[in-house]
Amino acid sequence: MTQQAQKLGNERIVYTRGYQLGGLTKRELFAAMALQGLISCPMFNLTDDQREKNNTNPPLFFSETAVKYSEALLEVLSKTNDNE
């Protein structure tokens, strides 16, 4: 992850009225949203046979995948911010 994307991801979410709570970073929010989508999609649900064959722990797999999607989004957003 580039330093610029990391910096963007570490920014806290600022609400529309301009105040900021000590809550989620952009990276955490994007990862949570990606995780929600992954879990809700039946295509990504692994059967017991698939889990045993791939030795996969679904919660860990989906969490790691969500973070990867979050980081990829931050990379693209950091490049977009450069072009403005």
N, CA, C and O of each residue as an XYZ file, in Angstrom:
336
protein
N       0.842     -1.167      0.000
C       0.000      0.000      0.000
C       0.894      1.239      0.000
O       1.823      1.335      0.802
N       0.622      2.167     -0.878
C       1.445      3.373     -0.939
C       1.223      4.230      0.306
O       0.206      4.100      0.987
N       2.177      5.099      0.592
C       2.058      5.972      1.764
C       0.856      6.899      1.644
O       0.180      7.183      2.633
N       0.596      7.367      0.432
C      -0.529      8.281      0.228
C      -1.856      7.566      0.487
O      -2.754      8.131      1.110
N      -1.980      6.322      0.010
C      -3.207      5.554      0.248
C      -3.352      5.231      1.734
O      -4.456      5.250      2.279
N      -2.230      4.936      2.377
C      -2.267      4.645      3.808
C      -2.711      5.876      4.602
O      -3.498      5.769      5.543
N      -2.195      7.042      4.212
C      -2.576      8.283      4.880
C      -4.071      8.552      4.699
O      -4.754      8.941      5.646
N      -4.575      8.344      3.480
C      -5.993      8.532      3.196
C      -6.834      7.556      4.025
O      -7.874      7.935      4.563
N      -6.394      6.322      4.123
C      -7.128      5.311      4.873
C      -7.144      5.547      6.364
O      -8.073      5.120      7.049
N      -6.132      6.220      6.879
C      -6.054      6.480      8.314
C      -6.852      7.709      8.748
O      -6.984      7.973      9.943
N      -7.387      8.463      7.780
C      -8.220      9.614      8.115
C      -9.510      9.128      8.765
O     -10.082      8.118      8.355
N      -9.955      9.851      9.775
C     -11.222      9.515     10.437
C     -12.390     10.015      9.602
O     -12.272     10.988      8.857
N     -13.502      9.342      9.738
C     -14.714      9.749      9.035
C     -15.215     11.058      9.645
O     -15.366     11.162     10.862
N     -15.472     12.051      8.800
C     -16.009     13.339      9.245
C     -17.454     13.411      8.774
O     -17.740     13.202      7.595
N     -18.355     13.704      9.689
C     -19.773     13.727      9.373
C     -20.150     15.025      8.693
O     -19.383     15.988      8.717
N     -21.318     15.060      8.089
C     -21.729     16.169      7.235
C     -21.754     17.521      7.936
O     -21.625     18.552      7.275
N     -21.913     17.543      9.220
C     -21.939     18.824      9.924
C     -20.548     19.261     10.362
O     -20.399     20.229     11.109
N     -19.526     18.539      9.891
C     -18.162     18.964     10.135
C     -17.551     18.481     11.429
O     -16.407     18.820     11.729
N     -18.278     17.700     12.205
C     -17.682     17.213     13.440
C     -17.165     15.793     13.227
O     -17.596     15.084     12.318
N     -16.254     15.409     14.066
C     -15.593     14.122     13.931
C     -15.648     13.386     15.266
O     -15.313     13.944     16.312
N     -16.061     12.168     15.215
C     -16.038     11.346     16.413
C     -14.759     10.516     16.402
O     -14.105     10.402     15.366
N     -14.406      9.950     17.514
C     -13.201      9.126     17.569
C     -13.437      7.736     17.019
O     -12.840      6.769     17.494
N     -14.305      7.623     16.021
C     -14.747      6.334     15.500
C     -13.852      5.758     14.423
O     -12.627      5.750     14.546
N     -14.474      5.283     13.382
C     -13.809      4.518     12.342
C     -12.934      5.379     11.431
O     -13.206      6.555     11.190
N     -11.879      4.744     10.939
C     -11.097      5.357      9.870
C     -11.769      4.985      8.551
O     -12.634      4.111      8.509
N     -11.365      5.652      7.486
C     -11.903      5.320      6.176
C     -11.591      3.862      5.832
O     -12.441      3.159      5.287
N     -10.393      3.415      6.144
C      -9.998      2.029      5.861
C     -10.904      1.046      6.586
O     -11.339      0.053      6.003
N     -11.191      1.318      7.856
C     -12.057      0.431      8.632
C     -13.480      0.423      8.074
O     -14.105     -0.633      7.976
N     -13.989      1.600      7.710
C     -15.337      1.682      7.163
C     -15.429      0.944      5.829
O     -16.369      0.181      5.608
N     -14.466      1.166      4.944
C     -14.481      0.493      3.648
C     -14.385     -1.024      3.827
O     -15.070     -1.773      3.130
N     -13.549     -1.475      4.746
C     -13.412     -2.912      4.999
C     -14.718     -3.489      5.551
O     -15.128     -4.581      5.158
N     -15.365     -2.763      6.455
C     -16.636     -3.230      7.019
C     -17.702     -3.334      5.932
O     -18.481     -4.287      5.907
N     -17.734     -2.356      5.040
C     -18.721     -2.377      3.959
C     -18.434     -3.528      2.991
O     -19.363     -4.193      2.532
N     -17.172     -3.764      2.681
C     -16.805     -4.876      1.804
C     -17.147     -6.209      2.470
O     -17.654     -7.117      1.811
N     -16.876     -6.329      3.754
C     -17.180     -7.556      4.490
C     -18.684     -7.820      4.472
O     -19.114     -8.956      4.273
N     -19.475     -6.787      4.677
C     -20.928     -6.934      4.646
C     -21.376     -7.476      3.284
O     -22.229     -8.360      3.208
N     -20.799     -6.942      2.227
C     -21.157     -7.408      0.889
C     -20.723     -8.837      0.641
O     -21.478     -9.622      0.068
N     -19.524     -9.187      1.060
C     -19.028    -10.553      0.870
C     -19.897    -11.570      1.604
O     -20.239    -12.616      1.054
N     -20.245    -11.259      2.833
C     -21.035    -12.185      3.639
C     -22.444    -12.351      3.083
O     -23.024    -13.433      3.167
N     -22.994    -11.282      2.517
C     -24.373    -11.327      2.040
C     -24.516    -12.007      0.682
O     -25.633    -12.310      0.262
N     -23.423    -12.249     -0.001
C     -23.474    -12.821     -1.344
C     -23.377    -14.352     -1.276
O     -22.350    -14.880     -0.849
N     -24.422    -15.068     -1.687
C     -24.393    -16.529     -1.606
C     -23.270    -17.151     -2.428
O     -22.797    -18.238     -2.098
N     -22.839    -16.484     -3.488
C     -21.778    -17.026     -4.326
C     -20.484    -17.222     -3.536
O     -19.691    -18.110     -3.847
N     -20.273    -16.392     -2.514
C     -19.040    -16.465     -1.747
C     -19.120    -17.412     -0.553
O     -18.108    -17.673      0.097
N     -20.303    -17.923     -0.262
C     -20.435    -18.833      0.864
C     -19.847    -20.185      0.494
O     -20.235    -20.778     -0.513
N     -18.932    -20.666      1.286
C     -18.266    -21.929      1.012
C     -19.032    -23.085      1.643
O     -19.548    -22.969      2.754
N     -19.099    -24.202      0.918
C     -19.716    -25.399      1.486
C     -18.713    -26.044      2.443
O     -17.528    -25.711      2.436
N     -19.202    -26.966      3.259
C     -18.322    -27.672      4.189
C     -17.216    -28.405      3.440
O     -16.070    -28.428      3.889
N     -17.559    -29.011      2.286
C     -16.553    -29.735      1.495
C     -15.465    -28.787      0.992
O     -14.279    -29.117      1.031
N     -15.873    -27.615      0.523
C     -14.898    -26.634      0.041
C     -13.996    -26.162      1.173
O     -12.791    -25.994      0.987
N     -14.584    -25.950      2.343
C     -13.804    -25.503      3.507
C     -12.756    -26.536      3.879
O     -11.596    -26.197      4.112
N     -13.164    -27.794      3.934
C     -12.223    -28.861      4.299
C     -11.150    -29.024      3.238
O      -9.976    -29.203      3.565
N     -11.538    -28.964      1.972
C     -10.595    -29.133      0.876
C      -9.545    -28.016      0.878
O      -8.358    -28.279      0.685
N      -9.977    -26.781      1.094
C      -9.078    -25.628      1.054
C      -8.550    -25.238      2.426
O      -7.780    -24.286      2.554
N      -8.969    -25.982      3.458
C      -8.570    -25.671      4.835
C      -8.831    -24.194      5.129
O      -7.961    -23.475      5.622
N     -10.041    -23.767      4.816
C     -10.397    -22.358      4.911
C     -11.247    -22.081      6.135
O     -12.189    -22.819      6.426
N     -10.921    -21.033      6.842
C     -11.716    -20.520      7.946
C     -12.514    -19.349      7.371
O     -11.955    -18.266      7.202
N     -13.808    -19.531      7.064
C     -14.566    -18.480      6.367
C     -14.511    -17.094      7.018
O     -14.296    -16.116      6.302
N     -14.694    -16.957      8.342
C     -14.633    -15.596      8.895
C     -13.278    -14.927      8.658
O     -13.215    -13.742      8.333
N     -12.216    -15.677      8.820
C     -10.882    -15.117      8.594
C     -10.676    -14.811      7.113
O     -10.148    -13.756      6.761
N     -11.092    -15.732      6.248
C     -10.958    -15.540      4.806
C     -11.696    -14.285      4.351
O     -11.136    -13.453      3.636
N     -12.962    -14.151      4.770
C     -13.756    -12.995      4.352
C     -13.201    -11.697      4.927
O     -13.208    -10.670      4.248
N     -12.725    -11.729      6.158
C     -12.157    -10.525      6.777
C     -10.903    -10.074      6.048
O     -10.735     -8.888      5.762
N     -10.021    -11.023      5.748
C      -8.788    -10.682      5.023
C      -9.110    -10.167      3.625
O      -8.473     -9.227      3.150
N     -10.090    -10.772      2.965
C     -10.492    -10.337      1.627
C     -11.077     -8.933      1.674
O     -10.794     -8.115      0.799
N     -11.890     -8.646      2.687
C     -12.493     -7.313      2.827
C     -11.424     -6.243      3.002
O     -11.533     -5.159      2.429
N     -10.396     -6.536      3.786
C      -9.309     -5.576      3.978
C      -8.568     -5.346      2.661
O      -8.185     -4.216      2.358
N      -8.366     -6.399      1.884
C      -7.698     -6.251      0.578
C      -8.512     -5.352     -0.357
O      -7.956     -4.502     -1.053
N      -9.845     -5.550     -0.367
C     -10.700     -4.680     -1.181
C     -10.624     -3.233     -0.692
O     -10.571     -2.302     -1.497
N     -10.620     -3.054      0.600
C     -10.528     -1.715      1.181
C      -9.231     -1.029      0.754
O      -9.239      0.133      0.347
N      -8.128     -1.753      0.850
C      -6.827     -1.178      0.474
C      -6.766     -0.876     -1.019
O      -6.174      0.124     -1.428
N      -7.372     -1.731     -1.831
C      -7.393     -1.472     -3.278
C      -8.192     -0.205     -3.584
O      -7.784      0.605     -4.417
N      -9.323     -0.037     -2.914
C     -10.127      1.174     -3.100
C      -9.349      2.411     -2.681
O      -9.390      3.431     -3.369
N      -8.646      2.333     -1.568
C      -7.853      3.483     -1.111
C      -6.743      3.824     -2.098
O      -6.443      4.999     -2.312
N      -6.133      2.808     -2.700
C      -5.099      3.058     -3.721
C      -5.689      3.852     -4.887
O      -5.102      4.835     -5.340
N      -6.842      3.422     -5.362
C      -7.479      4.101     -6.490
C      -7.891      5.515     -6.092
O      -7.677      6.460     -6.851
N      -8.481      5.667     -4.908
C      -8.897      6.992     -4.457
C      -7.714      7.936     -4.277
O      -7.823      9.128     -4.565
N      -6.594      7.417     -3.807
C      -5.419      8.290     -3.619
C      -4.884      8.763     -4.967
O      -4.385      9.884     -5.072
N      -4.980      7.927     -5.994
C      -4.544      8.331     -7.331
C      -5.514      9.349     -7.918
O      -5.097     10.291     -8.592
N      -6.803      9.163     -7.664
C      -7.827     10.085     -8.152
C      -7.630     11.454     -7.527
O      -7.783     12.472     -8.202
N      -7.290     11.489     -6.238
C      -7.056     12.755     -5.545
C      -5.854     13.491     -6.128
O      -5.821     14.721     -6.116
N      -4.871     12.759     -6.637
C      -3.702     13.378     -7.254
C      -4.066     14.130     -8.527
O      -3.461     15.153     -8.850
N      -5.068     13.612     -9.253
C      -5.441     14.195    -10.538
C      -6.370     15.386    -10.428
O      -6.670     16.019    -11.440
N      -6.833     15.710     -9.238
C      -7.747     16.839     -9.070
C      -7.006     18.143     -8.944
O      -7.629     19.195     -8.796
